[in-house]
Amino acid sequence: MNWFTFLLILHTLVALPVCVHILLTKHESVAPAWIGLVLVSPFVGAGLYWIIGINRVERRARRLRGRKARYIPRFKDHALPFKDLATAQQRQIFQFESAVHDAPFLGGNDVTPLIGGGQAFPAMLAAIAAAKNSIALSVYIFDMDEVGKRFVEALTAAHARGVKIYVLVDEIGSGSKSRAADDDLARAGIATARFIPQKIKFLPVVNLRNHRKIMVVDGQVGFIGGMNICLNYRPGSSQPVRDLHFKVTGPVLGQMAAVFEEDWGFATGAAIALPGVVANAATAEQPQYARIVPDGPDNPFQRTLWILLGALALSQKSVHILTPYFLPNQVLSHALAIAALRGVDVSVVVPAKTDIKLVDWAMTAKLQELLEHGVKIYSGGAPFDHSKLMVVDDAWALVGSSNWDQRSLRLNFEANLECYDQGLAATLEDHFQAMLREAKPVSLKAVSALPVAIRLRNNLARLFTPYL
């Protein structure tokens, strides 16, 4: 037997079981690509599939949480808790959203938008300074710059007062640049952890990230949104980033704390119990209904995607979206187009230029089909807007950490807040309109007239959208 025959037999023995696994576990949208890669790239294709193609996080999550089956939507009626949302459309939205995610909507919350680091950072630091019992902080990027140092100092001071503190950062998002932040906290005796550290044993899940940004203090106040802890979010930065964060009080804090507890257990293997939500008279009178929507590769149902699809399907008047990265998959693209063709004002504001050139190219390749079907796309003004916001019919809003791309909807661990409140929706709609006034419409004529070489480059970049 010559070497060629030996290698061919070995390749077949390796490739066949890999292809069987792909057929049994992967969706038809990605299965052909994986099978092709495995068959035409001997050993390399199988190796890549072993590293980034197998969802080991889902299996580990089921072991930790005791899940024995995939989540199935609950097809039953749900009691409508909202006294002021009585239309058929609103009942359908609630019915659908409750079916695809079983966390209850809780009333009595106060969700306050914080625009940029100029509002968010002082509010977060004030909450840390006032903490008496516990602080749980999960963030994607924690840089040891001027802003990061202030947070380290505030957390260290709180720890010295006897406050129990847990800090969880993402390994890929934070990287070596911010290593000093959690090193300094650990030296002060504060409990810290990294989500999926960059070590050999974690190589099979190296493509996964914890993109959540959550802080819960004493069960009394919390923060959620898209803002990281770094200098770029502060006004006057040399590379400014605009973003939205949200201060939260009320019962939904219990759901936010539960997400952190689960993440901490996933990252460390240790169980923690944060203090329960402290009720007070101020939040008891708040009409805002909200719930947390966590998502990630441990949830194969892709609940955030389904929530977006449901909101689009049931929209009647307007769908307004802010997102820094706009790379919807084909199903989501069709849902946007269908809503627009029904006469709904579907408007999306995206940055004129993101911080990732490959994403810019891939986003441009996506626009023509959407513009052809009536979706309005706007190119935002400076600075780079990292906000994540969806407002439907001036009554329903989704805010948090998820971008409109396949990484956020399929690979990342994300946390969003789903809110029913016309007052909050009106405030967020005003913010959207302010961003719209700074933006310029993207025309179908301009996109169609791009040179062939540019369109070829953009469409080549689009092939990588499942992992951008």
N, C-alpha and C positions, 0 to 999 in steps of 0.2 A: 504494500500500500504506500503510495507516494504522499508527500506532505499536503498537496492540494486536496486529495481525497479525504485525508484525515481531518483537515480543517473544515471541509464542507460537512462531514458527518458531525463533528463537534458543534459547528454553528447550528445545524439542524436540531441537535439534541438540546441546545440552549434556547433556540428561538421558539420552538414549538410550545413548550410550557408557558413561556412568556406571552405568546399570542393567545393561548387559551385563557390566561388570566385577564388579558385585555378584553377579550370578547365577553367574559363573564362580569366584568366590573366597570368598564368604561362606556360612556355615552357614545351614540353613533356619530356625534359631531367631532369627537377626538380620536375614536378608536381606529379609523382608517389611517390617520397620520402616524399613530404609534406603531401599528402593525407594519406599515411601509418602512418606517425608520428601523425597526427591529430586523426586518428581512433583508434590507439593502445595505445595512451597516453592521456587518458581523461583529458580535461581541460589544461594540460601542453602543449600538442602539439598545441592546438588552441592559447594558450597564446604566445608561441614562434613565431608562424606564425604572430600574431598581432604585435609583437615587431620587428622582423627582416625580415618577409616574404613579407610585403606589401610595395610597393615602393611609399611612400608618397612624396618623394622628387620630383618625376616626376610630380605629380599632382600640387604641390606648384610651381614648375618651370613653368608649363604651365599657371598658374594663373598670375605669375609675368611677363611672357614674352608674354602673350596673345596668346599662342598656343592653337588651338582647335583640332588639329589632329596630329597623329604621323607623323614623317618625312618620306616621300617617296622619293626614289632615282629619279633623273631627267633623264629620258631616252631620251637624245637628244645629238646632236653633240656639241662639245665645241671647240672654236677657239684655236688652239695651239699657245701659246705665246712664245715658245722657238725657237729661231733662229737656235740653234745648236743641237736640238734633233728632227731629222726628220725621224727616222726609224719607221717602222710599229709597232714594239714592244713599242717604246717610246710613240707613239701616243695613243696606246691602254692603256698603264699605265695612261697617263694623262686623257684619256676619262673616265676610270673607277674611278679614284680617284676623279675627278670632279663631277661624278654622285653621289657618296656616301657622299660627304661633299661639301657644297655650298660656302665655303669661297674661294675667288679667289687666285690664285697664283700671287704673286707680285714680280716684278723684282727690281733690284737696291739695293739689300741687301748685307750686309757683315756679315757672320756668322763665328765666330772664335772659335775653340775649346779651352777650358781651362782645363788642366789636373790637377785634384786634387785641394785641398784647397790652395796649394802653389801658384797657378796661379789665381784661381778664387777669393779668398777672397781679395787679394790686388786690383784686378781690380774692384770689387764691392765697396770696401771702397773708392777707388779713385773716382768712379762715384758719390758716396754719397757726398764726400767732394767737388766735383765740381758742385753739384746741385744748381740751381738757383730758380726753380719754384715748382717742385713737385717730390715726390718719392712715388711709389706704390710698396709695398713688400708683396708677399704672399709666405709663406714657411710652410712646414709640421712640422719640428722640429726647434725650436729656443731656444737653451739651454743658460742658463746664466753662461757659463764657460768663459775661457779666450777669446775665439773667439766671443762669444755672447756679452760680455761686450764691446768689441771694436766696434761692430755694434751698440750697444745701445748708446755708446758715440758719434759715428759718426752721427747717426740719431738725437740725442739730439742737437748736434752742428748745424746741418742743420736746425732743427726747430728754433733754436735761431736766425738764419740768415733770417728767414721768409719763409722758404721752407714749402710748404704744404705736409704733410706726412700721408700716410695710411699704416698701418701694419696689415695684416691678418694672423693668425696662426691657425693651426688645433688643436682642443681640445684633441683628442686622441693622435696624434703624439707628441705634445708638452707636454701635461700632467702637473702635479703639479711641476715636476722637473724644468721646465722653466717658472713657473708662474711669477717669478721676472722679466723676460725680458719684457713682455708686461705691467706689473705693473709699472716698472720704466719708460717706455715710456709714459704710460698714465699719470703718475704723472708730467711728463715734459710737458704735454699738447698735446701730439701726439695722433692722432686718432688711436685706436686699436680695433680689434674685434677678437672673437673666432668663428671658424666655427663649428656649431652644438655643443654648450656647453653641458657639462654633467649635465643636469638638468632633472627633472622628465618629463617635458613637451616634451623633445626631446628623451625620451626613445624609441619611435617607429623608430627612425632613428639613434640609437646609433651605428649601424654597419657600418655607412657610414663615409668616411673621405675625406678631401680635401688634396690630395697628390701633388698638383701643387707647383712648385717652379718658381716664376716669379718675376722679378724686372724691372720696367720701370722708367727711370729718365728723366724728362723734355721733353719727346717725342724725345730724341736724342740718347739714348743708353738703352739697356735692357739686361737682363740675363735670361736664361732658361736652364733647365737641370734636373739633379737628385740630386743635392747637397743641403743638409740641412746646417743650421748655427749651427755648434757644433764642438767641439775640435777634434773629431775623424777624421775629414777630413783634418786636418792640418798635414803636415809632422812632424814626430817625436812624434806623439801621442802614448800613451801606448797601445791603441787599434785602430790602423790605419785603415782607410777605403779609398779605391781608388775610384774615381768617375770622371765623365765628366760633365762639365758645358759649356755654350756657351754664348759668348758676341755677341750681335746683334745690328746692326744699319740698318736703312733703313725703307721702308714703312711697312714691316711686324710688326713693333712696334705698329702700330695702332691696329692690330688684337690682339696683346698681351695685350694692354691696355684695349681693349673691354672685354676681358675675365676677367681681374681684376675687372672692373667696374660692371660686372654682378655678380661676386662672392661677392663683397662688398654689393651690393644690396640684394643678397640672405641672407647674414649673418646679416645685420643690418637693412634692410628695407629702407635704405636711398640711394638716387640716387647721384652719383658723376660723374663728367666729367673731365677726365684727359686731359692735353694739347695735341693738335694734333701733328703729326709727323713733325719734323723740317727737311726739305729737305736741302741737302748740296751737293756740287760738288763731294765730295769723293764717296758718296753712289750712285750718279747718274751714275757713270761709272761701278759699280759692276754688274757682270752678274748673280749673284745668284738669283734664283727664290725660294721663300719660302712661306709658309702659316702656320698658327697655326691650330692645330687639337685638340680642347678641347673635352673631353668626360666625361661621368659620368652617374649615375643612373637617371638623369633627361633627358637622351637621350636614349630611349629604342632601338634605331636602332643600338647601339654599333658600332659607326663609326670606332673606332680604330681597332677593330677586323676585320671589312670588309676591311680596308685599308691594313692590314697585309695579309689577304687572297688574295686580288688582286695583291699585289706585288709578293707573292709566285707563284700565278698562271701564271703570265706573265714573271717571271724571266727566263733568258736564259743561263746564265753562272755561276753566284755565288750569294749566299745568306749568308751573314756573320752577326752573331748575338752575342752581348754581353748582358747578363742579369743576375742580381743577383738571381732572383727567376724564375725558369723555370718550370711552371706547366700549359702547354697549355691544353685547353679542347680537346675533341675528334676531333672536326672539324678542329681545328688548327693543331693538331698532324697529321691528315690525309693530310692536305695541305703541311706540311713540308715533309712528306714521299713521296707524289706524285711528288713534285719538285725534290727530290733526285733520285727517280726512273726514272725521265726524263733525268737524267744525269747532273743536276745542282749540283754544289758543295755547299751543305747545311752544314755549320759548325757553331756550337754553343759552345761558351765558357761560362761555369758556374763556380761559386766558388767551390773549393774543399770542403769547409764547410761554410755555411751561419751563420747568427746570430740567427737562429731559428731551433732547432733540428728537430721539427716536419716537417718543410719544407724540410730539408735534406732527411728525410726518404721518404716523398711523391715524391720528385724529383727523387730519385733513382728508385722508382717503375715505373716511367714514361719512363725510358730510354730504357728498353729492346725492346719495340715495335718500337721505333724510330731507334735504332741501327740496328734492323733486316731489316729495309727498306732503309738503306743506309744513314741516317742522321748521320753526324759525331759530336760526343759530346766530348768536352775537359774539363778536370778538371783544373781550373785556379790556378795559384800560389798565394802566399801571397803577399800583404795583401788582405783581403776581398774586392772584386771588386763590387762596387755598380752601375757601369755604365750601361746605357741603350742605345743600339746602334744597328741599322739594316742598312746594306749597301747592295744594290742590283745592280749587274752588273756594279759596278764602276761608277754609274751615279746618283742613287737615294738613299736618306738616310732619316731615321726617327730617331729623337733624342728627348729626353725629360724626362718625369717622369714615363712613363708606364713600368711596368715589364711585363714579359710574364707569367702572372698568371691570374686567373679568378677574383681576387680582383681588380686588376688594370683595367681589360677589362670590368668589369661588375658593381663593387660596388664603386670604388673610383672616385673622381673627378680628372682628369688627364689633363695635357697639354703637347703636343708634337709639334715639329717643323718638317714639311715635306719639304725636300730640294731637288731641282734639280740643281746640279752643279757638273761638273766632277772634278773640282779642289778641292772642299770641299770633295767630295766622295773619291778622291785619298788620301787626308790627313787622313780621317777617316779610310780608308782601311789600311793605314800604321800603324795607332794605333791598329787596330784589329790584324794585323800580329805581332806586338810587343807583344801583350797579348797572341797570339797563341804560340809564341816561348817560353813563360814561362809556358805554360800549358802542361798537359799530356793527351794523348788520352784515352778515356774510352772504354774498349773493351767489345764486346758482351759476350765473354767467361767469363770475370770476373763478369759481372752482372748476367749472367745465373748461375754461380757457387756459388752464395751467399747461405748460409744455409737456410733451409726452415723457421726456426724461424725468421730470419732477413727479408726474403721476405714477410712473413706473417705480420710482424710489419710494413714494408714499405707500403704494400697494404692497411692495415688498416688506416694508415696515409693518403693515397691517397683519401680515402672517404671524407676527410675534405677539399679537394682542393678548392671547391667553396667558402670557407670562409677564407682560409689561406692568 
